[in-house]
Amino acid sequence: MTMASTLIVAIVSVVLFLPSISEGVLPRKSKDIIDAPLLTSKIATNRSIIVGPSEEFKTVQAAIDAVPDGNFDWIIIHLRAGIYREKVVIPKNKEYIFLRGNGRGRTAIVWDDSSTNNTLSTTFTVWANNFVAFGISFKNDASVGVADTFYNQSVAVMVVGDEVAFYHCAFYSPHNTLFDYKGRHYYESCYIQGNIDFIFGRGQSIFQSCEIFVLHDKRKKILGSITAQNRQSLDDTSGFVFLNGKVYGVGDVFLGRAKGEYSRVIFAKTYLSRTITPAGWTNWSYDGLTDNLLYGEYECHGPGSEPGSRVPWSKQLSEEEASPFITIDFINGKEWLPAYY
């Protein structure tokens, strides 16, 4: 066995079989790497399509359209390095696609739609279940425009399908960046950039070791918010959980705003810079009861994590209160993820 093969075996054993995953906090070690070869080996398919300027498929959408309707075996669509300027949709009947780029600094899907309707503005939309992406930047580079006008919403990615994962991807937009609409989702080592409500929806999602970068937006007198989660009821299992990540940027921002009575967002073991305003959370535009909100923090650190001035309806969670959310079991990940921490 070569040294490279030995290293891959070691990484697989560390990443995929960590006993503490079912016991508590999802671990993170700098030597652990979920990379494209590992994901490819776990998905285990010999079906592939290559996209690039010198390949049979020149566009991402053409490659997706070539996947058979009702597909139930994994297929890899490998994007050569470059910028693919197109609007892309993974339809509901095109499941089991692994969209693999050459790294988020080398492969990008970019478009420039804006709308008063988030769904219409999206650069990249995943309607299908069972989708994985690796090493791709998704960007909406529409004009910022003026608040409350046609140019107010410019979504980079909308995720509707269940059992969807993004590894080492990046999401860029000046506003409403990631529409995590619904379903169970996993974001690992991703970079997400925006300002007002830029991670929003009613997804049931874990953001593991992600970087959140806050842009300054002068269009609104209110402060921006990183999240606007829209859980529908006490029985709704959805919620956003941020683990072992980093939040930083320009200007002041809230960790989240209450989208409705049952909104649920947790930041755990995350670095919070001074860009987080002391109040931490806001119920701006929502004037209902706060009794059923769960806006919590657990063992966060950094100058933006001080609890003294937090709004009274947010929570500093105990280990017992946080434990149901900070394992991969929150999204039933052991049942469907190809690899996870």
BELTAPE-V274033 format. One record per backbone hydrogen bond with DSSP energy under -0.5 kcal/mol. NH is the residue of the N-H (numbers start at 1). CO is the residue of the C=O. E is the energy in kcal/mol with one decimal. If there is no record, write none. Layout:
BEGIN
((NH | CO | E) (NH | CO | E))
END
This chain:
BEGIN
((6 | 2 | -2.4) (7 | 3 | -2.2) (8 | 4 | -2.2) (9 | 5 | -2.4) (10 | 6 | -2.2) (11 | 7 | -2.5) (12 | 8 | -2.5) (13 | 9 | -2.2) (14 | 10 | -2.0) (15 | 11 | -3.1) (16 | 12 | -2.4) (17 | 13 | -0.7) (19 | 17 | -0.5) (21 | 18 | -1.4) (22 | 19 | -1.0) (23 | 20 | -1.1) (24 | 20 | -1.5) (26 | 326 | -1.1) (27 | 341 | -0.7) (32 | 29 | -1.7) (35 | 33 | -0.9) (39 | 35 | -2.4) (40 | 36 | -2.8) (41 | 37 | -2.3) (42 | 38 | -2.1) (43 | 39 | -2.4) (44 | 40 | -1.9) (48 | 46 | -0.6) (49 | 76 | -2.8) (51 | 78 | -2.9) (52 | 57 | -2.3) (55 | 52 | -1.6) (57 | 50 | -0.9) (58 | 56 | -0.6) (63 | 59 | -1.4) (64 | 60 | -2.2) (65 | 61 | -2.7) (66 | 62 | -1.0) (67 | 64 | -1.5) (70 | 93 | -2.3) (71 | 68 | -1.3) (71 | 93 | -0.8) (75 | 96 | -1.9) (76 | 47 | -2.6) (77 | 98 | -2.6) (78 | 49 | -3.0) (78 | 76 | -0.6) (79 | 77 | -0.6) (79 | 100 | -2.8) (80 | 51 | -2.9) (80 | 78 | -0.6) (82 | 106 | -2.7) (84 | 82 | -0.6) (84 | 108 | -3.5) (85 | 83 | -0.9) (86 | 84 | -1.4) (86 | 110 | -0.9) (88 | 86 | -0.5) (88 | 123 | -2.6) (90 | 125 | -3.1) (91 | 89 | -0.8) (94 | 91 | -1.9) (96 | 129 | -0.7) (96 | 130 | -1.3) (97 | 130 | -1.0) (98 | 75 | -2.6) (99 | 97 | -0.6) (99 | 132 | -2.9) (100 | 77 | -2.3) (100 | 98 | -0.8) (101 | 99 | -0.6) (101 | 134 | -3.3) (103 | 135 | -1.6) (106 | 103 | -2.2) (107 | 103 | -2.5) (108 | 82 | -2.3) (109 | 137 | -2.9) (110 | 84 | -2.1) (110 | 108 | -0.5) (111 | 139 | -1.8) (115 | 153 | -2.0) (118 | 116 | -0.5) (121 | 117 | -1.2) (121 | 118 | -0.5) (122 | 118 | -0.7) (122 | 119 | -0.6) (123 | 155 | -1.4) (124 | 156 | -1.9) (125 | 88 | -2.1) (126 | 158 | -2.7) (127 | 90 | -2.5) (127 | 125 | -0.6) (128 | 90 | -0.9) (130 | 162 | -2.0) (131 | 163 | -1.2) (132 | 97 | -2.3) (133 | 165 | -2.2) (134 | 99 | -2.2) (135 | 167 | -1.9) (137 | 107 | -2.3) (138 | 170 | -3.1) (139 | 109 | -2.5) (140 | 172 | -2.3) (141 | 111 | -2.3) (141 | 139 | -0.6) (149 | 146 | -1.1) (152 | 149 | -1.4) (153 | 115 | -1.0) (153 | 150 | -0.6) (154 | 175 | -0.8) (156 | 177 | -2.1) (157 | 177 | -1.8) (158 | 124 | -2.4) (159 | 179 | -2.5) (160 | 126 | -3.1) (160 | 158 | -0.6) (161 | 126 | -1.7) (163 | 184 | -0.8) (164 | 184 | -1.9) (165 | 131 | -2.3) (166 | 186 | -2.7) (167 | 133 | -2.7) (168 | 188 | -2.9) (170 | 136 | -1.9) (171 | 191 | -2.6) (172 | 138 | -2.6) (173 | 193 | -0.6) (176 | 196 | -1.2) (178 | 198 | -2.8) (179 | 157 | -3.0) (179 | 177 | -0.6) (180 | 178 | -1.2) (180 | 200 | -2.3) (181 | 159 | -0.5) (181 | 179 | -1.9) (182 | 159 | -1.5) (185 | 183 | -0.5) (185 | 204 | -1.8) (186 | 164 | -1.9) (187 | 206 | -2.8) (188 | 166 | -2.9) (188 | 186 | -0.5) (189 | 208 | -2.6) (191 | 169 | -2.0) (192 | 211 | -2.7) (193 | 171 | -2.2) (194 | 213 | -1.9) (197 | 195 | -0.6) (197 | 225 | -1.1) (198 | 225 | -1.2) (199 | 226 | -1.3) (200 | 178 | -2.3) (201 | 228 | -1.7) (202 | 181 | -2.0) (203 | 180 | -1.6) (204 | 183 | -3.1) (205 | 203 | -0.7) (205 | 239 | -2.4) (206 | 185 | -1.9) (207 | 241 | -3.3) (208 | 187 | -2.8) (208 | 206 | -0.7) (209 | 207 | -0.6) (209 | 243 | -3.1) (211 | 190 | -2.8) (212 | 210 | -0.5) (212 | 246 | -3.1) (213 | 192 | -2.8) (213 | 211 | -0.6) (214 | 212 | -0.5) (214 | 248 | -2.3) (215 | 194 | -3.2) (220 | 217 | -0.5) (224 | 252 | -0.8) (225 | 195 | -0.6) (226 | 254 | -2.5) (227 | 255 | -0.8) (228 | 199 | -1.8) (230 | 201 | -2.6) (236 | 233 | -0.8) (239 | 203 | -1.9) (240 | 264 | -2.0) (241 | 205 | -2.2) (242 | 266 | -3.0) (243 | 207 | -2.5) (243 | 241 | -0.5) (244 | 268 | -1.8) (246 | 210 | -2.1) (247 | 271 | -2.6) (248 | 212 | -2.4) (250 | 214 | -2.7) (253 | 275 | -2.4) (254 | 224 | -2.6) (255 | 280 | -3.3) (256 | 280 | -0.7) (257 | 227 | -2.1) (258 | 282 | -2.1) (259 | 229 | -0.9) (259 | 257 | -0.6) (262 | 231 | -0.7) (263 | 260 | -1.1) (265 | 294 | -2.5) (266 | 240 | -2.4) (267 | 296 | -2.1) (268 | 242 | -3.3) (268 | 266 | -0.5) (269 | 298 | -3.2) (271 | 245 | -2.3) (272 | 301 | -3.0) (273 | 247 | -2.1) (273 | 271 | -0.5) (276 | 273 | -1.8) (277 | 253 | -2.4) (277 | 275 | -0.6) (280 | 277 | -1.8) (281 | 279 | -1.7) (282 | 256 | -1.9) (286 | 283 | -2.2) (293 | 290 | -1.1) (294 | 263 | -2.5) (296 | 265 | -2.2) (296 | 294 | -0.6) (297 | 315 | -2.1) (298 | 267 | -2.4) (301 | 270 | -2.1) (304 | 272 | -2.9) (305 | 302 | -2.0) (310 | 307 | -1.5) (311 | 279 | -2.0) (314 | 311 | -1.7) (315 | 295 | -2.5) (317 | 297 | -2.7) (317 | 315 | -0.8) (322 | 318 | -2.4) (323 | 319 | -1.9) (325 | 322 | -2.1) (326 | 322 | -1.2) (330 | 327 | -1.8) (331 | 328 | -1.3) (332 | 329 | -1.3) (333 | 328 | -2.5) (335 | 332 | -1.7) (336 | 333 | -1.1) (337 | 333 | -2.7))
END
